Amino acid sequence: FRSLERARALEPDMGSVRESLARAYFAAGRFAAAETEFRAALDLDPVNDFAHYGVGMCRLRAGDPNRARGHLRLALGMRPDNGDYRAAWVRLDASDRGGES
């Protein structure tokens, strides 16, 4: 994380750095930190489909499917061909109906 955190300190307005750091935090299970960085990426670029997906996935990990729904819907709407986005939406929909997730 150190190199990405240094890059963020040097270039706080670079969305790609914020998204890369968010991805690293998410992969390490640091979901609150990941969400903070995904949201920062969205502040810089509101149409960043992956950042919307990332916020949605962080909200799901936090047990908050209601706040995940809008971000996942936006990500899927922007990139309907993305299998990861579609799979997350299907899992969310299944959990809403009481199915397995």
C-alpha positions in Angstrom: 0.0 0.0 0.0 2.9 2.3 0.7 3.7 3.2 -2.9 0.0 3.9 -3.7 -0.5 5.9 -0.5 2.6 8.0 -1.4 1.2 8.5 -4.9 -2.1 9.6 -3.4 -0.2 12.1 -1.2 1.6 13.5 -4.2 -1.4 13.4 -6.6 -4.6 13.5 -4.5 -6.7 14.6 -7.5 -5.7 11.7 -9.7 -8.6 9.4 -9.9 -6.6 6.4 -11.2 -4.4 6.5 -8.2 -7.4 6.6 -5.8 -9.1 3.7 -7.7 -5.9 1.7 -7.6 -5.5 2.2 -3.9 -9.2 1.3 -3.4 -8.7 -1.9 -5.3 -5.7 -2.8 -3.1 -7.5 -2.1 0.1 -10.5 -4.1 -1.1 -8.3 -7.1 -2.0 -6.8 -6.9 1.5 -10.2 -6.9 3.2 -10.0 -3.3 4.2 -13.5 -2.4 3.0 -14.0 0.9 4.9 -10.7 2.3 3.5 -11.6 0.9 0.1 -14.9 2.6 0.1 -13.3 5.9 1.1 -11.0 5.7 -1.8 -13.7 4.6 -4.3 -15.8 7.5 -3.2 -12.8 9.9 -3.7 -12.4 8.5 -7.2 -16.1 9.2 -7.8 -15.8 12.8 -6.5 -13.1 13.2 -9.2 -15.0 11.3 -11.9 -18.7 10.6 -11.3 -19.0 8.3 -14.3 -16.2 5.9 -13.1 -18.2 2.7 -13.5 -15.6 0.6 -11.6 -15.7 3.1 -8.6 -19.5 2.7 -8.5 -19.1 -1.0 -8.5 -16.5 -0.8 -5.8 -18.6 1.3 -3.5 -21.5 -1.2 -4.1 -19.3 -4.1 -3.2 -18.0 -2.4 -0.1 -21.6 -1.6 1.0 -22.5 -5.3 0.5 -19.5 -6.4 2.6 -20.7 -3.9 5.3 -24.1 -5.6 5.2 -25.9 -2.6 3.6 -27.5 -3.9 0.4 -29.8 -0.9 0.2 -27.0 1.5 -0.2 -25.2 -0.9 -2.5 -28.1 -1.2 -4.9 -27.8 2.3 -6.5 -24.1 2.0 -7.1 -24.3 -1.4 -8.6 -27.2 -0.3 -10.8 -25.2 2.6 -12.1 -22.1 0.5 -12.8 -24.2 -2.1 -14.7 -26.1 0.6 -16.6 -22.8 2.1 -17.7 -21.2 -1.2 -18.7 -24.0 -3.8 -19.2 -21.5 -6.1 -20.8 -19.4 -6.4 -17.7 -19.8 -9.9 -16.2 -18.6 -8.9 -12.7 -21.2 -6.1 -12.5 -24.0 -8.4 -13.7 -23.0 -11.2 -11.3 -23.0 -8.8 -8.3 -26.5 -7.5 -9.4 -27.8 -11.1 -9.7 -26.4 -12.0 -6.2 -28.1 -8.8 -4.8 -31.3 -9.7 -6.5 -31.2 -13.3 -5.3 -30.6 -12.1 -1.7 -33.5 -9.7 -2.0 -35.7 -12.7 -2.8 -34.3 -14.9 -0.1 -32.2 -17.0 -2.3 -28.5 -17.8 -1.9 -25.9 -15.2 -2.6 
